[in-house]
Amino acid sequence: MITFNKTKKMFYLHTKDSSYVFGLNCENRLYNAYYGKRLNTAALKKFAEPVIKEVAYHMVDNMRSNYMPEVNIFDGYNVFENTIKITLSNGVRSLDCSYAGHSINGDTLTVKLKDRKYGILLLISYKVHYDYNLIEKSITIKNIDSKLKAVLETFNSGDLMLPPGRYNLGFFHGGWIKEMSLRLEEISYGRKVIESRTGHSSHIHNPSFFVTKDDKVREEEGEYFYGQLMWGGSFKFTFEKRMYEAVNMTAGVNAFDGCPDLKPGEEFTTPSFIIGYSDSGLGKMSRLLHDYYRDKILKPEMVRNKERILSNSWEAFYFSTTEEKLLKFADKAKDIGAEILVVDDGWFRRRDNDANSLGDWIPIKEKFPNGMREFGNNIKEKGLKFGIWLEPECMNTDSNLYRKHPNWCYRFEGRPDKEMRHTVTLNITKAPVKKYLKDMIRRVINEYDPDYVKWDMNRYISETGICKGSQAQLEHVKAAYELMDYLKSLKPSVILEGCAGGGGRMSGGFLAHTDQMWASDNNDPFCRQTIQYGTSLFYPAISMCCHVADSPYCLTGRKSTALFRLRTAMAGNLGTEANLLEWSGNDIEIFKKEIITYKSVRDIIYYGDLYRLESPYESTRVSLMYVSKDKKRAVVFSYNCGMELTKSVNGVDPKIVVKAGGNAILRGLEAGHEYTVSGSNADTVMTGRELMTKGIGLALKKVQDSAVLILERRVK
Ligand code: DGJ
């Protein structure tokens, strides 16, 4: 997996299908030699030739050799985007780092770089996730100087160097209710920056990207390099195309909000940056990333928990939620087959709109006369789990908490508070604030005994730059992680759902501290197609919460059928947001039937391999399938989405190609086996080969027609 050739001074890192090679030049500085398809021994020898006689470190040599620094350390003359840039308190603004040893511990290589004059050490870490085709990078910066302070002006997690060439960049853009919209565009000369400055990973972008030479994305062919910053706060990705087609990208915490100081003896470790390589399109990228999330990021005991179908009160009742309504709602939820009843916003103090009470976590007597424990017990007696909503990191300015502690929020002295949704952000890095929140969390968990908690966060972390010697946004995210971990430590079986006004915190960073994520506040099934498609590129279905709402949909005004809404949400982690009390008997029956189907296949959706068959960016018919790991079972979802929007949602893009008929070509099956195909009026037996070559006819003639097909492999 990891080797070092002493004579040639080269490091070789291998995953199942990729190789990563870097070495030391004659000045003992690191340069990057190769990343891409796995190389055999003969090909590796090429890199063992002493091609790097000269200093391949600064820009002149880059121009000549195409070899680039492995880490772009600001050395006074490296004018490219810097991975690490440090200013020392004596005014020296450069680092002069060279190799000072390395260690290989199993799957992890750590290379030590030391400044030749001052006490700064950089530990460059590479963890090889062999089966997942991933390399996890991070950097620890140590100040071992006895006197000097080091200011980290940039403190990125790592770089991705690409073989010189013309590439397209796939990244996400969007906004609230339009998260994870995919865009593919050429990486042209100059710099392209994708970043968040909101304190979350944000609705606007996502800390995920891929790079390919393809002009149109392909699912099963083509070379794709990709990466994700495992961080839930502000981030920055810089893609830079230099002279001679050299392309580099740098990823890390966004330094715009302030620079951490390292006093003598202190150190800082960046979040992880995972980079990956797929030799077979986006499909392979997603499948391996989903495995990685399920195996390494999410908590194993929670991944095993399949009982996640929830009915949430938010869009059903908004702030007019009451115990009386919710108990009736719970009966309906139970009837349709839901497993968790969630009381969303509106249950505390005098919360009848979003302008008051946030921060005062005491149930409203008028709405919940018997208190939350009693209410939760009643829900549990109905055979449902009990879930509750919290937004711990904010407070309304009209709250007892704010009146008592006006200084607990981020604020520039003498400036008015910057309210968003009538709230300010609590400075959760302060000990008394953290204590207040831990006490509140302990009380909620111990007294109300929920089985599920939705942790929301509905504003930016503003007043940036407030923190001297570090950055408020960075410290805030770490403190949020700590509070979430505290909650989980009190009751590990609680399903913790992350949310930030929809998908504003959809990130590997927050998924490492939660169990699932609310993908978007937009539950319009048409809009959901692109949101879920984009999310599925990097995040597994088990982490992507998808709910069925009412029609016409409150945010878009568009009408849709119950079946279309349901089946759209069934392609992920299913729940409801609808007011079930007002649903017609017919729709309830549809619901019940489909939920039975969902329960019979959800293990395939949660744990299987995803194949995207028809993309919402290329076709008005959208199709995808999940195949169980043993290839014995599969479930196919297909939708006719060919409809104009009745109301534009943040400028949703129009569909490009219209296609609703014809066969859908399936994937991921065993060619030589027969499969019975059932569901949606299909009842046939076909071989895997037939299904994967000729495909299966889907007569989705009308807009909103949909199909859910279940495939079972026949015993030979
Ligand atoms: C934003 C969330 O995304 C919604 O689902 C809901 O919980 C509201 N906040 C409640 O205020």
Boltz pocket constraint, residues with backbone or C-beta under 6 A from the ligand:
constraints:
  - pocket:
      binder: B
      contacts: [[A, 314], [A, 344], [A, 345], [A, 389], [A, 456], [A, 458], [A, 499], [A, 500], [A, 501], [A, 502], [A, 518], [A, 520], [A, 521]]
      max_distance: 6.0
